[in-house]
Amino acid sequence: MRIAFASFGSLGDLHPLLAMAVAAQGRGHDVAVAASPNYEDNVRRAGVEFYPLRPAIPSDPARLAYYFDMRRGPERLLREVAFAELADTHADLRSAAKGADLLVVGELLYTAPIVAAEIGIPWLNVVLAPTSFLSASDPCVLAPAPFLHPLRHLGKWIHQLAYIAGRIQGRMWAKPYFAFRRSLGLPLGPNPIFDAKHSPHGTLAMFPSFFAKTQPDWPVKTLQAGFPFFEQPPLPADRIVADFLSSGEPPVVFTLGSIVAHFEPAFYREACEAAHRLNRRAVLLTGREVPLLDKSNPNVLAVEYARLNDILPRSAAVVHAGGIGTCAEALRAGIPSVIIPFSFDQPDNAFRMKRLGVAEILSRHSINSDSMSAKLNAILTDSSFTNRSRHHSAQITPAQTIDAVVDKMESFHV
C-alpha cells in the first residue's frame, strides 16, 4: 500500500503519526508524512518521505503564548490558523495524498475528507487525547470552560447543552470552511469541529482504556488501540544525557514540550531553585536557549532537546505541561508527574492523571519554586504515586498497540 500520513501541530502531534508511518514502512508499505515545514528534519531522520504542510508552526514566543491562552486559545487557533488557511492546507494535503491508497490524519486537518473523496481513497482520523471526542458520557475538562466539569455529577445533559452551544458557535468560527466547500461545488456538510473530523471509515483512539474508557457517544467505528510511541533516532545530546544520568541519583525532569517552552523561560529558572530546595538533581529540557539560566551547577543538566524514553525510566519524577505524549511517556516509565496545564487537551489530561493517582496539578499562574517544590515533595515522599505509576506502566503494550493500528490500515488493502 501507499499510505499518506498528515499532522498539524507540535511534535507531540507529529510523533504518533511518525510511529505509525515507521511501523507501516517496516511491514513493506510505501509511506509519506506531511507536516509543518519546521519538522522536515524530524521526519527525514526517521527515514520517511516528507511533504510540507501549511501553515507552518509560528516561532515567535508572543504568538505561541497568544494561541495557548487557556480560554481563547482554541478559538484563536481555529479561526486564525486552521480555518483561515484552508486553501493552502488543502493543496498541500492533496499533494501528499496523490497516489495513496489510504490517508491517515491528525487533528485540525478539516479538508481531509474532501481530499480523500477527490482522490477516491478511504481515510482514518487519529484522536490522541480523550478531549477530542467531546463526550457527554465522559465529560472532559474543557480549557475554555473548566467550570463545567465539576457539574458532571448532575448528569450528561449539562455537557450536552454545552455542546449544542458549541456547535452553534463552531459553525460561526467555521464560516471559511463552509465557504471553501461551496467554492468546490460541495454541500455545506456537518460541523467540522464536532462531526466531520471523524471518518466514516474509522477513528483511531490512541490512548488506553485505563486512561479513558470507550464511550457510547464516540464514533461507531472507533478502534481504541493505546498509546503510540515513536522511538526516535539517536540525537546529539544522547551521550551528554547518558553520562549525567549515570553520575548520580535519579533526577527530576522539567519539560514544557516543544511549544510552551518557547514562551515560559522563567519556568526553568524556578525549576532549578525547586530542585535545589529538595536537594535533587535535575534535567531541564528547555526547547531553546534560556536567558539567565545558570548552567554551572553540576547537579543540573540543561539541554534543548533529548529523548524522554531514554531519560524518564531513569528519573524520579517529571514536571510537565500535560501534553498527551509526555503523559504517556511518564506512565510508560512508571514515574509520577507534576502537571502544569496551559490549554487545549492539557487540563483534561492533567485531571485524568490525577484521577489515576499518578500526578499532582499546579496552576500555570503558580509557576514558582515554592509551589513546584511543594508539589514535587508530595509525589516524591508518598510512595503510592510511584507504585500506581508502575502499576499502569505494566498495562502499556506498545508493540500490540502499533500492530493493531497497522492491521487496521491494512484492512483497506484491495
HELIX and SHEET records of a PDB file:
HELIX    1   1 LEU A   11  GLY A   26  1                                  16    
HELIX    2   2 PRO A   37  TYR A   39  5                                   3    
HELIX    3   3 GLU A   40  ARG A   45  1                                   6    
HELIX    4   4 PRO A   61  TYR A   67  1                                   7    
HELIX    5   5 GLY A   73  LEU A   77  1                                   5    
HELIX    6   6 LEU A   78  ALA A   82  3                                   5    
HELIX    7   7 LEU A   86  ALA A   97  1                                  12    
HELIX    8   8 ALA A  112  ILE A  119  1                                   8    
HELIX    9   9 PRO A  130  PHE A  133  5                                   4    
HELIX   10  10 PRO A  146  LEU A  154  5                                   9    
HELIX   11  11 TRP A  157  TRP A  173  1                                  17    
HELIX   12  12 LYS A  175  SER A  183  1                                   9    
HELIX   13  13 PRO A  192  ALA A  196  3                                   5    
HELIX   14  14 ASP A  238  SER A  246  1                                   9    
HELIX   15  15 VAL A  260  HIS A  262  5                                   3    
HELIX   16  16 ALA A  266  ARG A  277  1                                  12    
HELIX   17  17 LEU A  308  ILE A  311  1                                   4    
HELIX   18  18 LEU A  312  ARG A  314  5                                   3    
HELIX   19  19 ILE A  324  ALA A  333  1                                  10    
HELIX   20  20 GLN A  346  ARG A  355  1                                  10    
HELIX   21  21 ARG A  364  SER A  366  5                                   3    
HELIX   22  22 SER A  369  THR A  381  1                                  13    
HELIX   23  23 SER A  383  SER A  393  1                                  11    
HELIX   24  24 PRO A  398  GLU A  410  1                                  13    
SHEET    1   A 7 GLU A  49  PRO A  52  0                                        
SHEET    2   A 7 ASP A  30  ALA A  35  1                                        
SHEET    3   A 7 ARG A   2  ALA A   6  1                                        
SHEET    4   A 7 LEU A 102  VAL A 105  1                                        
SHEET    5   A 7 TRP A 123  VAL A 127  1                                        
SHEET    6   A 7 THR A 203  ALA A 205  1                                        
SHEET    7   A 7 THR A 222  GLN A 224  1                                        
SHEET    1   B 6 VAL A 300  VAL A 303  0                                        
SHEET    2   B 6 ALA A 282  LEU A 285  1                                        
SHEET    3   B 6 VAL A 252  THR A 255  1                                        
SHEET    4   B 6 ALA A 317  HIS A 320  1                                        
SHEET    5   B 6 SER A 337  ILE A 339  1                                        
SHEET    6   B 6 ALA A 359  ILE A 361  1                                        
END                                                                             
